Amino acid sequence: MSTVASSTSADLFEVHASANPVPADERAELLAAPRFGTVFTDHMARVSYSQADGWHSRRVEPYGPLQLDPATAVLHYGQEIFEGLKAYRHADGSVWTFRPQANAERFARSAYRLALPQLPEADFLGSIEALVRTDLAWVPTGEETSLYLRPFMYASEPFLGVRPSLEVEYLVIASPVGPYFSGGVKPVAIWVDQELHRAGAGGTGAAKCGGNYAASLLPQQLAYDQGCEQVCFLDASTNTYLEELGGMNVVVVHADGSVVTPPVSGSILEGVTRSSILQLLSDAGHEVDERPVALADLRAGLADGSITEVFACGTAAVITPIGRLKSTDFDLTVGDGGAGPVTMRTRAELTDIQYGRAADRHGWLHRLV
């Protein structure tokens, strides 16, 4: 059963309205063709932390630049984390988000791994609710449009020294976004990097922190050079097993309908979209197995037809079909190179739930307004 927003946590945030909001006609023009991460709403939610006072000063304030001392800890030691989720406007005008409690839990796990204070779930949910209520007019209404929400936390204490920061800032900013695939869902080509790695055992791979994404940028550039849109990483220990893409998990579909995906063993981000998709696949009768996926087995399965589909999944695109896998010593087409039926059926089912077009039988939706 879907959940309804709690007014208590959001009401703890004091709203300081912007004196210069974007005019309604200009906002309407921006919402007509929203682009991911380039336009932001009028406000941002914020909570401050100090070792002495704990979490305090909950507020919504005008969106604007942050003033940082040159010695601010995050600039030197990378102590920061973030999350990503969306707010969806339903046909009746209400606005919902998808499994925000799971994002709050992952945010807390990431904070622990980066030696940051753990934000209470009530503050995480309250900050999102308060911001969306304040900037409700920024939630778009077009097909597969949404308001992307970016909670993040960084070490704000000005000091030079390798220790956890005693001061932290938590913020949420929001950006209206359009369909990830503007011309319809298209399969992508993936470069399988057999030299560079995103994360290793015992590292920060399971945390959603900037360093993991920074480590993926050079391989991503190399993938572009090879005519590919994304890069897939292998495990750092043996260099033989699939892990994940730069920002998405990967799922393999066999001809017999069984599905396999690499396990969340500490070096892979535990995606909220990933876990939701695995549940939907299981509901549909697919055998779902979370186990290591050897690159050699994947290559063999694509060659003999026992593997028919491969897709990636994450918040931004939901599901991205993979039509080609390429590396230094192979270039393989997945199935017929198009988007497979299991991929597209699962994507449609999940987006129908998110936009209120299908029953939310798992209680994943959380009403914001």
C-alpha positions in Angstrom: 0.0 0.0 0.0 1.3 3.4 -0.9 2.3 5.8 2.0 1.2 9.3 2.6 3.6 12.1 3.5 4.0 12.9 7.2 3.4 16.5 7.8 5.4 16.5 11.1 8.9 16.1 9.6 8.4 18.6 6.8 6.8 21.1 9.1 10.1 21.3 11.1 11.7 23.1 8.1 11.3 26.8 8.2 10.7 28.2 4.8 12.6 31.4 3.7 11.0 32.2 0.3 13.1 33.4 -2.6 12.7 37.1 -3.3 13.4 36.5 -7.0 11.7 33.3 -8.1 11.7 32.4 -11.8 8.7 34.1 -13.4 5.8 31.8 -14.2 6.1 32.2 -18.0 9.8 31.5 -18.0 9.3 28.5 -15.7 6.7 27.2 -18.1 9.1 27.5 -21.0 11.8 25.6 -19.1 9.4 22.9 -18.1 8.3 22.4 -21.7 11.6 20.7 -22.5 13.4 20.0 -19.3 17.0 18.8 -19.4 18.7 16.7 -16.7 20.7 18.6 -14.2 20.9 22.0 -16.1 18.0 23.9 -14.6 17.2 24.1 -10.9 14.2 25.1 -8.8 13.9 28.3 -6.8 14.8 26.8 -3.4 16.9 24.2 -1.7 16.4 22.4 1.6 19.2 22.5 4.2 20.2 21.1 7.6 23.4 21.9 9.4 25.4 19.7 11.7 28.1 20.3 14.3 29.6 17.9 16.8 28.5 20.2 19.6 24.9 20.8 18.5 24.0 17.8 16.3 21.6 18.3 13.5 20.0 21.8 13.6 18.7 24.7 11.6 16.3 22.9 9.4 15.2 25.2 6.6 14.2 25.8 3.0 16.0 28.7 1.5 16.6 30.3 -1.9 18.7 28.3 -4.3 22.1 29.9 -4.6 25.9 29.5 -4.4 27.6 28.0 -1.4 30.3 30.1 0.3 33.3 27.8 1.1 36.5 28.6 2.9 39.5 27.5 0.8 40.4 25.1 3.6 36.9 23.5 3.7 37.6 19.8 4.4 35.5 18.4 1.4 37.8 20.2 -1.1 40.9 18.4 0.3 39.7 15.0 1.5 36.6 14.3 -0.5 34.4 13.6 2.5 30.9 13.8 0.8 28.0 11.6 -0.2 24.8 12.1 -2.3 21.6 10.4 -3.3 19.2 10.6 -6.3 15.5 10.1 -6.5 12.5 11.6 -8.3 9.2 13.2 -7.6 6.4 12.2 -10.1 3.2 14.1 -10.8 0.2 11.7 -11.2 -2.8 12.3 -13.3 -4.9 13.7 -10.4 -2.2 16.4 -9.8 -0.8 14.7 -6.7 3.0 14.3 -6.4 4.7 11.2 -5.2 8.2 9.8 -4.8 9.4 6.2 -5.0 10.8 4.3 -2.1 12.5 7.3 -0.4 13.0 5.2 2.8 15.4 3.0 0.9 17.3 6.1 -0.3 17.4 7.4 3.3 18.8 4.0 4.5 21.5 4.0 1.8 22.3 7.6 2.6 22.9 6.6 6.2 25.1 3.6 5.1 27.1 5.9 2.8 27.5 8.4 5.6 28.9 5.7 8.0 31.4 4.5 5.4 32.6 8.1 4.8 32.8 8.9 8.6 30.0 11.4 8.3 27.1 11.8 10.8 24.1 9.8 9.8 21.0 11.9 9.0 17.8 10.7 10.6 15.3 9.2 8.2 12.7 11.8 9.3 15.0 14.6 8.3 15.7 13.0 4.9 12.0 12.6 4.2 11.1 15.9 5.7 13.7 17.8 3.6 12.3 16.3 0.4 8.7 16.9 1.3 9.4 20.5 2.4 11.3 21.4 -0.8 8.7 19.8 -3.1 5.9 21.6 -1.4 7.7 24.9 -1.7 8.6 24.4 -5.4 5.5 22.4 -6.3 5.1 24.4 -9.5 8.4 23.0 -10.8 7.1 19.4 -10.9 6.5 18.8 -14.6 3.4 17.1 -16.1 4.7 15.7 -19.4 5.0 12.0 -20.2 8.1 10.4 -18.4 9.0 13.8 -16.9 9.8 14.3 -13.2 11.5 16.4 -10.7 14.9 15.0 -10.0 15.9 15.3 -6.3 19.6 15.4 -5.3 20.2 15.2 -1.5 23.9 15.5 -0.6 26.1 16.0 2.4 29.6 17.4 2.7 32.3 18.1 5.2 32.1 21.9 5.8 34.7 22.4 8.5 37.6 24.7 7.4 40.7 22.7 8.4 43.6 20.9 7.0 44.1 17.5 8.6 43.2 13.9 7.9 40.3 13.3 10.3 36.5 13.4 10.0 35.0 16.9 9.8 33.3 18.2 12.9 30.9 20.3 10.8 28.7 19.1 8.0 26.1 20.6 5.7 23.2 18.6 4.2 21.2 20.0 1.3 18.6 18.9 -1.3 18.4 20.6 -4.7 15.9 19.8 -7.4 16.0 19.8 -11.2 13.0 19.2 -13.6 13.9 16.4 -16.1 12.4 15.1 -19.3 12.4 11.5 -20.7 15.9 10.0 -20.5 15.3 8.6 -24.1 13.8 11.6 -25.9 13.2 9.7 -29.1 12.1 6.4 -27.5 14.1 3.8 -25.7 17.2 2.9 -27.6 19.8 0.2 -26.9 23.3 1.4 -26.0 26.8 0.1 -26.7 28.9 -0.7 -23.7 32.7 -0.7 -23.4 33.9 -3.4 -21.0 37.0 -2.0 -19.4 39.5 -4.8 -18.6 42.2 -2.5 -17.1 40.7 0.3 -15.0 38.4 -0.2 -12.0 35.7 1.7 -10.3 36.2 0.3 -6.8 37.8 -2.6 -4.9 37.1 -5.0 -2.1 36.9 -3.1 1.2 36.7 0.3 -0.5 33.8 2.7 -1.0 32.1 0.9 -3.9 28.9 0.4 -1.9 28.7 4.0 -0.9 27.2 6.7 -3.1 30.1 9.1 -3.0 31.8 11.3 -5.5 35.1 9.5 -5.6 33.5 6.4 -7.1 32.1 8.5 -9.9 35.3 10.4 -10.4 37.1 7.1 -10.8 34.7 6.2 -13.6 35.2 9.3 -15.7 38.4 8.4 -17.5 37.1 4.9 -18.5 33.9 6.7 -19.6 36.0 8.9 -21.9 37.8 5.9 -23.2 34.4 4.2 -23.9 33.3 7.3 -25.9 36.5 7.0 -27.9 35.5 3.4 -28.8 32.1 4.5 -30.0 30.3 3.3 -26.8 27.9 5.3 -24.6 28.7 3.6 -21.3 31.5 1.6 -19.6 31.1 -1.6 -17.6 33.7 -2.4 -14.9 35.1 -5.7 -13.8 36.0 -6.8 -10.3 39.4 -5.4 -9.1 40.5 -8.7 -7.5 40.4 -11.1 -10.5 39.4 -8.9 -13.4 37.0 -11.6 -14.6 33.6 -10.8 -13.1 31.1 -8.0 -14.1 30.4 -5.4 -11.4 28.5 -2.4 -12.6 28.4 0.5 -15.1 29.6 3.9 -14.1 26.3 4.8 -12.5 24.0 1.8 -13.1 23.6 -1.9 -12.1 23.6 -4.6 -14.8 21.2 -7.5 -15.3 21.5 -10.5 -17.6 18.5 -12.4 -19.1 18.8 -16.0 -20.3 16.8 -17.7 -23.1 15.0 -19.8 -20.5 13.8 -16.6 -18.7 16.1 -16.8 -15.8 17.8 -13.6 -14.7 21.2 -13.1 -13.0 22.8 -10.0 -11.6 26.1 -9.4 -9.8 25.6 -9.5 -6.0 26.0 -6.4 -3.8 29.2 -7.6 -2.1 30.6 -4.3 -1.0 32.1 -3.0 -4.2 28.8 -2.5 -6.0 26.2 0.2 -5.2 23.0 -1.4 -4.0 20.6 0.3 -6.4 17.0 1.1 -5.3 15.9 0.6 -8.9 17.9 -2.6 -9.1 16.1 -4.1 -6.1 12.7 -3.0 -7.3 13.3 -4.6 -10.8 14.5 -7.9 -9.2 11.2 -7.9 -7.2 9.1 -7.3 -10.3 11.0 -10.0 -12.3 10.4 -12.5 -9.4 6.7 -11.5 -9.3 6.5 -12.2 -13.0 7.8 -15.8 -12.5 11.4 -15.3 -13.5 14.1 -17.2 -11.6 16.3 -14.4 -10.2 19.8 -15.2 -9.1 22.2 -12.7 -7.5 25.7 -14.2 -8.1 29.0 -13.4 -9.7 28.7 -13.1 -13.5 31.9 -14.1 -15.3 32.8 -12.1 -18.4 33.8 -15.4 -20.1 30.3 -16.9 -19.4 28.6 -13.8 -20.7 30.6 -13.9 -23.9 29.9 -17.6 -24.4 26.2 -17.1 -23.7 25.9 -14.2 -26.2 27.8 -16.3 -28.8 25.6 -19.4 -28.4 22.3 -17.6 -27.8 21.7 -18.8 -24.3 21.8 -15.1 -23.2 19.2 -13.1 -25.0 19.1 -9.7 -23.2 21.3 -7.5 -21.1 20.2 -4.3 -19.5 21.4 -1.6 -17.1 19.2 0.0 -14.4 19.3 3.2 -12.3 17.2 6.2 -11.2 17.8 8.4 -14.2 17.0 6.0 -17.1 15.1 3.4 -15.1 16.2 0.6 -17.5 18.6 1.0 -20.4 18.7 -1.9 -22.9 22.2 -2.9 -23.9 22.6 -3.9 -27.6 26.3 -4.3 -27.9 29.3 -5.2 -25.7 32.7 -4.3 -26.8 36.3 -4.5 -25.5 39.8 -4.8 -26.7 39.4 -8.5 -27.7 35.7 -8.8 -28.6 32.7 -7.0 -30.1 29.4 -8.8 -29.5 25.8 -8.0 -30.3 23.2 -8.8 -27.6 20.3 -10.7 -29.1 19.3 -9.0 -32.3 20.8 -5.7 -31.1 17.4 -4.3 -30.1 15.5 -3.8 -26.8 14.4 -7.2 -25.6 10.8 -8.1 -24.4 11.8 -8.8 -20.8 13.7 -5.5 -20.6 10.9 -3.4 -22.1 8.0 -5.2 -20.2 9.8 -4.6 -16.9 10.6 -1.0 -17.7 7.0 -0.3 -18.5 5.7 -2.0 -15.4 8.0 0.0 -13.1 7.3 3.3 -14.7 3.6 2.6 -14.6 3.9 2.2 -10.8 6.0 5.3 -10.4 3.5 7.5 -12.4 0.4 6.0 -10.7 -0.8 4.1 -13.8 -0.6 0.7 -12.1 -1.3 -0.7 -8.7 1.5 -0.2 -6.1 1.2 -3.6 -4.6 4.5 -3.4 -2.7 3.8 0.0 -1.1 6.7 1.7 -2.8 5.1 5.1 -3.5 5.3 7.9 -0.9 3.0 10.9 -1.3 4.6 14.3 -1.0 1.7 16.6 -1.9 
